[in-house]
Amino acid sequence: MSRDDFSRTDPRGAVARFHAAGEGVARIGYPILVTRTTLARRTEVTPSMLRLTLTGPELAGFHTYQADDHVRLVLALPDGTRNDPVPNERAELDWTRPHPPSRKYTVRRFDAEACELDLDVVVHPGGVASEWALGVQPGEEVVVAGPPGAKAFPHTYDHYVFAVDPTGLPAVARWLEESPADVVADVLVDHDHPHERDYPLAARPGVTVRWLERRGGSRLVAEVAGLRLPAERSFLFAAGEATDLKPLRGWARATGTDALVTGYWKRGVADLDE
């Protein structure tokens, strides 16, 4: 049995053990589910971010144990019919043609007792899921697929650096709520509009948050490179526009910093799959 197969029999325990004593990044698989939920409420977090709170009894079997876990919102076909993926015997999903429109979103919050799942959706003109999120009404069915598993990184580093744009804020916010009380971190956030600074992040004694205006281009790489990191072990988590973040992979290799760098989206590309 492979490590990935083993983790799917006890994903909560596998992630918890890695958080407590691991190093680097580990891919830990979950049973991949298709979950049918109902929209309970839609909340404006900022003028460009909506929070969809989903509920329903099928969420009783939902798995999410890492701050940047993601699901796919699976939408109806253009004619209104559905062609949702189907779980198979390998605990994976079969997607039949025509593929339904779908987009990835970070799990911002999951309350297993209340069977509630929060997804924060960036709204922008022309986005398939964005337009859907603006129009979906409480009581309507919402189908989510996943999460497929965790790219887990431990809670044992001496210092963390988070380099994100607004699409990475849900992962950072969840990590701040779930990580140990004594963590030390620098959070750097590229943003395009002043109202994006209103996204709520938990205040932590050892955490510094800096907002970087993206006018004229991203400043994330320069700001990360200019940090005076402690001599102890550090970890970099970077999420946002893929081209802006690409140089951070080279920076991590050159400095010997363990890192997880993920392009959540790319200018001019719909539904980036990195």
Buried (B, 14 or more C-beta within 10 A) or exposed (E): EEEBEEBBEEBEEBBBBBBEEBEEBBEBBBBBBBBBBBBBEBEEBBEBBBBBBBBBEBBEEBBBBBBBBBBBBBBBEEEEEEBBBEBEEEBBBEBEEEEBBBBBBBBBBBEEEEBBBBBBBBBEEEBBBBBBBEEBEEEEEBBBBBBBBBBBBBBBBEBBBBBBBBBBBBBBBBBBEBBEEEBBBBBBBBBEEEEBBEBEBEEBEEBEBEBBEBEEEBBBBEBBEEBEBEEEBBBBBBBBBBBBBBBBEEBBEEEEBBBBBBBBBBEEEEEBEE
